[in-house]
């Protein structure tokens, strides 16, 4: 069964590998990231119907534009993967306001924007799957120099669990998963 799948952070790392894997399976893909050349390269390697949307996931309007591009191209979305993220190396006592703001914007707020953009579409369809990519460090912060990243991923874990609980009785066909590499 061919699905329409949106992947943020698709220009490198986990997102790019996931896109290539799903492309080989024949799924329709909508790939999002800030770096257009890298995103185009990944799309060319997918071997399937692919829409590229240059997106800064730290901006709600960009994430909403991503959803609209996916719907315009494919008519619906089956799976949305909030994968975009990045880390910094700073101990807790060395964090600046800008460090914390950036980690929260990239690792938490971007996923929140994705959830708020796509879940109403899933609710309307009565089905869909939201996947938030977190990190084991969000649960067990044994790498303390990744402190702000760990905190943002811990918050993402909590938001994901709360959304799952909110939807389980009213929209049982809408699935919410957390992946912690």
N, C-alpha and C positions, 0 to 999 in steps of 0.2 A: 504494500500500500504506500503510495507516494504521499508524503506530507510536506506542508509548507513550514519551514523552520527559520526563525530569525535568530541570529547569533550576534551579540555585541562583543567587542574586543576580538574581532575575527581576523585581524591583520597579522597576528603572530601567536605563538604559544599554544595554549589549550584551545582557544577559539579557532585558530587556523587549522590545527590538527582535526578538530571536530568537524569543521566545514569540509575538509578533504574527505574524511571518512563518510560523512552523510552524503556528500556529492557522489561518491562511488556507489552508494546504495540507490541513487536516482532521485533523492528528495529535492524539492525546489527550495532554494536557499535565498535568504536576504541577509547580506553580510554588512555589518556596521563597524566602523572604526574611524579614527581621525586621519590616519595616514593613507591617503588615496592610492599611491603607487603600490604599497604593500598589499592593500585590500584588493586591488585589481589583479595582482599576481596570484593571490590565493584563489580568487574567483576563477581565474583561467585554469587553475589546477583542479578545480572541482569536477569538471566534466558533466555539468548538469545545468538546468535553467537557474541562473543566479542573477540577483539584483544587488548592486553595490550602492550603499547609501553612506556617504561620508557623514559621520555623526560624532558630535562631542557629547557623550552621554552625561556629562556634568550639567547639561542644559536641558531642562524639561521640554522646551519647544523642539529641540533636535530629536528627542526620543519620540515625541508625538509625530513629528514628520517621518521618522523611521516607520512607525506603525502605519501611517497613511500610505507610504510608498509600498509597503508589503501588501496592503489591502488593494491598492490600485493595480499592482502587477499580477497578483495571484488570487484576489477575491476573498481570501480568508487566511488566517494563521492557525496552525495546529499546535505548534510548539514555539515558545519564546525562551531563549537562553540568555539570561543576564550574566555574562561572563567577563565583561570589561573590568579591569582592576589594575592596580599597581601598588607597589610598596616603597617604603623609604627605610633607611637605616638610621634610627635615632632611639636612644634610651629614653625612658619616660621623663627624666629630669632635664633632658636636652631638647624636648619638643617645643616648637614655637606655635603660635596661633595659626600661622600659615600652614605648617606641617599637618596639624590636626584637621584644619578646614579642608585641605586637599585630600587627605585620606578619607574623610567622611564623604566628600563630594564624589570621588571616583569609586569608592568601594561600597558605599551605602546608599547615598542619594540617587546615584545612577540606577541602581536596582529598584529603588522605590519608584522612580519615574517609569521604569519599564513595567513594574507591577501595575501601577495606576493606569498606564496606557493600554495594556493588553487584556487585563483581567475582565473589564467590562465587555470586551469583544467575546471572550470565552464564555462569560455568563449568558450573553445573548444567544450564542450558538449552543449552549448547554454542554460544551466540551472544550477541552484544551489542556495544555500542559505547560506550566511555568516552571523553569528550572533556574535556580539561583546557584551560581558557583561561588562558594565560600572558600574556606581553608581550615584545615585541622588546627591551625594556629588561633583561630577564632574561639576554639574550645579549650585548648591546652597551650598557653603561651610560653612554651619552653624556649623560644627564640626571642628573648626579651628585647633585643635591639630592633625588632620589628613591631614595637609597642603600639604605635598608632594604627598600623595595618591590622594587628591582632584585634584591637578594640573595635575598629570599623567592621571587621568580619564577624566578631561576636554580636554586634548590633544587627548585622544582616541575618545571622542565624535566628535571632529573636523575632525580627519582623517576618521572616519566612514562616516560622512556626505559628505566629499569630494569624497570618493570612490563611494558612492551611486550616486552622481551627475555625476561622470566620466562615469559610466556604464549605466545610465538610457536610453540614446538614442541609444547607440551602442549594448548593450546586455540586452534587456528588460527582458529576462528570468533569469538573474542573480540578485538575491535579496540580499540586504544588510540591516540588521536590527541592531538596538542598543537597548539593554535592560538595564534599569537603576533601579535595585532593591533599 
